[in-house]
Amino acid sequence: MIIDTAKIKRRDNGDDNVIPLINIVFLMLIFFMVSGQVSKSDVVKTEPPKSVNDTRLSEQDSLDIIVTAEGVAYIGDVPVQIGDITSAIEKKLIEYVDLDNLSVRIKVDAELPVTELRSLLRQVRDAGLVRVSLITRLSERAS
């Protein structure tokens, strides 16, 4: 008996195209993980005050100060006493090469009293830094 293999139909299995699809999905996943921009999260969670100003901060050298509603301050990731901000900034300035282009970004909680914010701004000015930006979140504009 002679069997003609040309007439035998191969069962069409739908799994033949799944492996290349999985490979493409994993390659896309790796691509987006590598090329995506990862931003550093804050040391503590703060809710900045609202503002109608939608101007973005420039991406230049900056010294970040975060203050919670309870008055706990952080310069970078290091906790600092509110009264010692000036000396902590002066110690931190040693790390920066171009002090002319250095700015300070302050992110305070909206619940922080204004008197403490004024004290903080005065201490930053006493440390010799005058380029200060207050980080806020965009609020809905009243029509």
N, C-alpha and C positions, 0 to 999 in steps of 0.2 A: 504494500500500500504506500502510495506516494502522497505526502501531505504538502500542499502548496502553502508556504508560509506567507506569501503575499496576500492570500485571502483571509488569513486569520487577523482579525482586528484586535489591536491592543486595547485593553480597557482604558478609557480616558480617566485618569485620576487627577482630580483638581488640585492635589497637593504639590504638583510639580513646580508651580510658580510661587509657592509660599516662601520657600527658603530665600530666593533672591529678594523678595519683598521685605522679609525680616532683616536681611543684610542692609538694605537701603534705609530702613527705618532706624536701625542702630547707627549707621553712619551719619544720618541727619541729626540724631540725638547727640552724638559726640560733637558734631560741628557746632550746634547751637550752644552746647555747654562750654566749649572752648572760646567761641567768638562772642558770647554774650558778655555784657558789661556787668561785673559784680561790684556792688558798692558795699562799703563797710557800714555795719549798723552801729547805732549809738550804744554807749555803755549802759545807759539807763533810758527808760522810755519817758519822753516828755511830750507834752502837747503844746506846741508854740502858739503864741497869740495870733489872731486873725489880722489880715491886712488886705487892702485893696491894691497894693503895689504888686505888679506881676513881673518886675524886673528880676532876672536871674543873676546869681552870683557868678563871677568869672572863675575859671578853673586855674587859679594861681596858688602859690604857696600861702597857706593859711594856718593859723593857730586856732584850733577849735576849743571853745569853752562851752560846757553844758552845765546848766543849773536846774535842779529839780524844784518842785513846788515847796519842798521842805527846806530848801536852801543849801543842799549838798552840791558842791561844785566839782567838776571834773575837767582837767586840762588833758586832752587826749583821752587816755584810759586811766589816768592817775587821779584818785580823789584828793581834793585840796580843801582846806578850811577856807571859808569865805574871807576871813581877815588876812590870810596869807597869799592872796591871789597875786599881788605885786611881786613878791619875792619868788613865787613859783614861776611866773611869766619870765622874770629875769633869768632864772636858771634854765628855762626852756629855750630862751633866745640863743643860747650858746650853740644849739644844734643847727641853726639856720645860717646860711651863707649870705644871702641877699636880703638884708633887713629893710632895704628901701621898698621892695615889692611885697613885703610880708603884710598880710592883713589878718585881722582877728575876726572870726565868725563866732558870734555868741548865740546859743540856742537856749532859751529859758522857757520854763513852763509858764503857761498863761496865768496860773494861779499864784505865781511869785509876786509879792508886793513890789510896787514901783520903787519904794524907798531902797529895797535891797538891790534892785536893778541899777539904780543911780549910784549906789555905793560900788557895785561891781564895775560900772563904766568909769568911775573916778579912779579906781585901782588900776584899771587897764591903761588909762591915760597917764597915771603916775609911773607906770612901767616904761613909758616912752613910746607907746603904740597909739597912733591916731587914726589909722584906717580900720574902722570897726564896722561890721555889718551885723544887724540883728536878724536872725532867721525867723521868718513868720510863715504862716500858711495862708493861702489865698482864700478869701471869703467871697461869698456871693455879693455882688454889687446890688445896691438898692436901686430900683428903677424909678 
